[in-house]
Amino acid sequence: MKYVYPAIFTPDGNGYSVEVPDLPGCFTCGDSLADAIDMARDAISMWLCDAEDKSEPIPLPSNIKDIPHAANSFVNLIDVDTDFYRKENDNRAVKKTLTIPSWLNAKAEKANINFSQVLQAALKEHLGIQDRP
């Protein structure tokens, strides 16, 4: 599902603190404005995914003009896509069946090779994907 929620950004001396008033308990922060926006998108996505998983009601977003905020703060809209977020953050193992020559299997087993680990590393290298921090 795609959503758009207003978030309040407040400079805090070390970056920005962020509050999403429509989602109770949804707070985050970032070292820079770009980081704070990214962290807000992540926090909102997690909040909404949790609510979706529990079949809880999803609050309607407020009108950006109706969000009260301090003079040194500003309100910005944050878009999220929970389907995309789930795909990007789903680390569940998926079983795959593959075929390799018997001689290669024997050598790999003798060397105590972790097939899953080697396949993951090879796929990441082939696809140009770096490990996440």
C-alpha positions as CSV (number, residue, x, y, z in Angstrom):
1,M,0.0,0.0,0.0
2,K,1.1,3.5,-0.6
3,Y,0.6,6.2,2.0
4,V,1.6,9.9,2.5
5,Y,1.9,11.3,6.0
6,P,2.9,14.7,7.3
7,A,6.0,14.8,9.6
8,I,7.3,17.6,11.8
9,F,11.0,18.2,11.4
10,T,12.8,20.1,14.2
11,P,16.5,21.1,14.1
12,D,18.1,19.8,17.3
13,G,21.7,20.9,17.1
14,N,22.9,17.5,15.9
15,G,20.5,17.2,12.9
16,Y,16.8,16.9,13.0
17,S,14.2,15.2,15.2
18,V,11.1,13.9,13.5
19,E,7.6,13.3,14.8
20,V,4.7,11.8,12.8
21,P,1.7,13.1,14.7
22,D,-0.9,10.9,13.0
23,L,1.0,7.7,14.1
24,P,1.2,7.5,17.9
25,G,4.8,6.8,19.1
26,C,6.3,7.3,15.6
27,F,9.5,9.4,16.2
28,T,12.9,9.3,14.7
29,C,15.9,11.5,13.9
30,G,18.6,12.1,11.4
31,D,22.1,13.7,11.2
32,S,21.1,15.8,8.2
33,L,17.8,16.7,6.5
34,A,18.2,14.0,3.9
35,D,19.0,11.4,6.6
36,A,16.0,12.6,8.6
37,I,13.7,12.2,5.7
38,D,15.0,8.7,5.0
39,M,14.7,7.8,8.7
40,A,11.1,9.2,8.7
41,R,10.2,7.0,5.7
42,D,11.7,4.0,7.4
43,A,9.9,4.7,10.7
44,I,6.5,5.3,9.0
45,S,6.9,2.2,7.0
46,M,7.7,0.1,10.0
47,W,4.7,1.5,11.9
48,L,2.3,0.9,9.1
49,C,3.7,-2.6,8.3
50,D,3.2,-3.5,12.0
51,A,-0.4,-2.2,11.9
52,E,-1.1,-4.0,8.6
53,D,0.3,-7.3,10.0
54,K,-1.9,-7.0,13.1
55,S,-5.0,-5.9,11.1
56,E,-5.1,-2.7,13.1
57,P,-6.8,0.4,11.8
58,I,-4.5,2.7,9.8
59,P,-5.0,6.4,10.9
60,L,-5.9,8.8,8.1
61,P,-3.2,11.4,7.5
62,S,-3.9,14.9,8.6
63,N,-3.9,17.8,6.1
64,I,-0.4,19.3,6.2
65,K,-1.9,22.7,6.8
66,D,-3.6,21.5,10.0
67,I,-0.4,20.3,11.7
68,P,0.6,22.6,14.6
69,H,4.4,23.0,15.0
70,A,6.9,25.2,16.7
71,A,8.3,28.3,15.0
72,N,11.7,26.6,14.4
73,S,10.1,23.5,12.9
74,F,8.5,22.7,9.6
75,V,6.1,20.1,8.3
76,N,6.9,17.9,5.2
77,L,5.0,15.1,3.5
78,I,6.6,11.7,3.5
79,D,5.6,9.1,1.1
80,V,5.9,5.4,1.8
81,D,5.1,2.1,0.0
82,T,4.7,-0.7,2.5
83,D,4.8,-3.4,-0.3
84,F,8.2,-2.0,-1.5
85,Y,9.4,-1.7,2.1
86,R,8.6,-5.3,2.9
87,K,10.4,-6.6,-0.2
88,E,13.5,-4.5,0.6
89,N,13.6,-5.6,4.2
90,D,12.4,-9.1,4.1
91,N,15.4,-11.3,5.1
92,R,13.4,-14.6,5.3
93,A,15.2,-17.5,3.8
94,V,13.7,-18.9,0.6
95,K,14.5,-22.5,-0.3
96,K,15.9,-23.0,-3.8
97,T,16.7,-26.2,-5.6
98,L,19.7,-26.2,-7.8
99,T,21.8,-28.6,-9.7
100,I,25.6,-28.9,-9.7
101,P,28.0,-31.6,-10.9
102,S,28.5,-34.5,-8.5
103,W,32.3,-34.0,-8.4
104,L,31.9,-30.3,-7.4
105,N,29.4,-31.2,-4.7
106,A,31.8,-33.8,-3.3
107,K,34.7,-31.3,-3.2
108,A,32.6,-28.6,-1.6
109,E,31.2,-30.9,1.0
110,K,34.8,-32.2,1.8
111,A,35.8,-28.5,2.3
112,N,32.8,-27.9,4.6
113,I,31.5,-25.2,2.2
114,N,28.3,-23.5,3.3
115,F,26.4,-23.7,0.0
116,S,23.8,-21.0,1.0
117,Q,26.5,-18.5,2.0
118,V,28.5,-19.0,-1.1
119,L,25.5,-18.7,-3.4
120,Q,24.4,-15.5,-1.6
121,A,27.8,-14.0,-2.0
122,A,28.0,-15.0,-5.6
123,L,24.6,-13.6,-6.4
124,K,25.4,-10.3,-4.6
125,E,28.6,-10.0,-6.6
126,H,27.0,-10.8,-9.9
127,L,24.2,-8.3,-9.2
128,G,26.5,-5.6,-7.9
129,I,24.7,-5.6,-4.5
130,Q,26.7,-4.6,-1.4
131,D,25.9,-5.8,2.1
132,R,23.8,-3.5,4.2
133,P,25.3,-2.0,7.2
